[in-house]
Amino acid sequence: MNDKQLYNNLTNTVRSANILVDDLRKNPKRYVNISIFGKKEKGDYLKAPLDSIKNP
């Protein structure tokens, strides 16, 4: 239970999941497209969780 590499991997996995969920909340059309003829939105993927991004 004292495996440092396992701890780091789990921490990175949770951080990546948080980023994905935040991006899904911010840009739902990027992941769920209902329109048959709709245009796929591209660009600005989040690189950090929203709570860690400081607003000026």
VMD Tcl script that draws the C-alpha trace (Angstrom):
set ca {
  {0.00 0.00 0.00}
  {3.01 2.30 0.01}
  {3.57 2.29 -3.75}
  {4.51 5.85 -4.74}
  {4.08 5.17 -8.48}
  {0.55 3.80 -7.97}
  {-0.33 6.88 -5.91}
  {1.01 9.21 -8.62}
  {-0.84 7.33 -11.37}
  {-4.12 7.46 -9.45}
  {-3.64 11.16 -8.75}
  {-3.01 11.85 -12.45}
  {-6.04 9.77 -13.43}
  {-8.33 11.67 -11.07}
  {-6.96 15.01 -12.33}
  {-7.55 13.96 -15.96}
  {-11.10 12.87 -15.12}
  {-11.75 16.25 -13.46}
  {-10.49 18.05 -16.56}
  {-12.72 15.91 -18.79}
  {-15.82 16.52 -16.64}
  {-15.14 20.28 -16.51}
  {-14.69 20.38 -20.30}
  {-17.91 18.40 -20.74}
  {-19.75 20.94 -18.57}
  {-18.21 23.90 -20.41}
  {-18.59 22.51 -23.96}
  {-21.34 19.87 -24.01}
  {-21.87 20.21 -27.78}
  {-18.33 18.96 -28.34}
  {-19.27 15.57 -26.87}
  {-23.01 15.24 -27.52}
  {-24.22 16.14 -30.99}
  {-27.92 15.56 -31.65}
  {-28.23 17.30 -35.01}
  {-27.70 15.15 -38.11}
  {-26.38 18.10 -40.11}
  {-24.72 19.93 -37.22}
  {-21.18 21.19 -37.40}
  {-18.63 19.72 -34.99}
  {-17.17 22.33 -32.64}
  {-13.37 22.26 -32.52}
  {-10.68 24.10 -30.58}
  {-9.95 25.24 -27.01}
  {-9.76 22.02 -25.02}
  {-9.21 22.51 -21.30}
  {-5.73 21.73 -20.04}
  {-6.44 22.20 -16.31}
  {-9.49 21.84 -14.06}
  {-11.71 24.93 -13.89}
  {-11.15 25.42 -10.17}
  {-7.39 25.72 -10.72}
  {-7.68 28.35 -13.46}
  {-7.47 31.82 -11.95}
  {-9.63 34.55 -13.41}
  {-7.97 37.97 -13.69}
}
mol new
graphics top color blue
foreach p $ca { graphics top sphere $p radius 0.5 }
foreach p [lrange $ca 0 end-1] q [lrange $ca 1 end] { graphics top cylinder $p $q radius 0.2 }
display resetview
